[in-house]
């Protein structure tokens, strides 16, 4: 008849050599065996372990139980490091100033004047404008011209964060708030931006539930972490931005009226590029200074016909679209060319309309391959425009930063 002691004696060499921590107990919960790895685990402080317990049954007789302990401290440490890295990736240095907004049109100068005056205050600002007009850069410039310029400027894209995570991202969470929460909890973005500026991009995309919670923070100037009953004061300058018609959303009950007025203390409207065609030439010259080195070109002059052609375009994508058009034209340009002529721009525009790869039959036979090719071109172009800055590239591509990292790895970029 087997006994627990005799069984342990038979397999002791195997148990002693295991790298996992092992403990065997009798049916009376008395410890009858531990290996060396278990003793080391006991002496080590701050270990995070997961235990798997199984009954020891031989010939239908229960002799006791064996527990195997897995030390997951390294996994927990790596998760903490990833959380820290994730926060760092969301923080953008306020490196832009109002000088980075190129153009002398009355519309742009009027907007800059309003923003420069607003920067000297602590009032909440709502930046409105179409996609590609530079709302994020404008928020950077306002922060950099404010009394808070030596503190943090933190950006959060409200459209890219899932509803289930939005509250913990903005307000943080306490220990044990939910499964997977860090032991010491984590600060939210409001606390990270304490005494600095928090830029809420795509504010029109937050849910009705989050609108209520955001309104409370703006009114009380304090946050309550998820899973906590205590409030913590925060001193944060809020700049928000959207290209959505908030007034219509308020009328239709999609956006809270009281939150709208809290955010819209100082409204700033960025004019679309089609309303200031006189700014296209200085914008092109400004961009050429950057792109000549980036693409190894020597363009010094923009032909008048090329400028006139561009001034007649509708520019639905605004400055971002202008950057894309210039990039594609420069790529097509012969290496020694010093003048950017209209024909290179026209070729670029025609290429966009006629989809030459499909017409000539060079499109991949598999749809998945075609999609990957287009994604690879779009991502490579965005990274080239921003000299490898993935934060800005992700913003241009209108995808979350994590998605950009995933696609770069998948596509080998």
Secondary structure, 3 states (H helix, E strand, C coil): CCCHHHHHHHHHHHHHCCCCEEEEEECCCCEEEECHHHHHHHHCCCCCEEEEEEEEEECCEEEEEEEEEEECHHHHHHHHHHHHHHHHHHECCCCCCHHHCCCCCHHHHHHHHHHHHHHCCCCCEEEECCCCCCHHHHHHHHHHCCCCCCCCEEEEECCCCCHHHHHHHHHEECCCCCCCCCCCCEECHHHHCCCCEEEEECHHHCCHHHHHHHHHHHHHCEEECECCCCEEECCCEEEEEECCCHHHHHHCCCCCHHHHHHHCCEEEECCCHHHCCCHHHHHHHHHHHHHHHHCCCCCCEECHHHHHHHHCCCCCCHHHHHHHHHHHHHHHCCCCCCEECHHHHHHHHHHHHHCHHHHCCCCCCCHHHHHHHHHHHHHHHHHHHCCCCHHHHHHHHCCCHHHHHHHHHHHCC
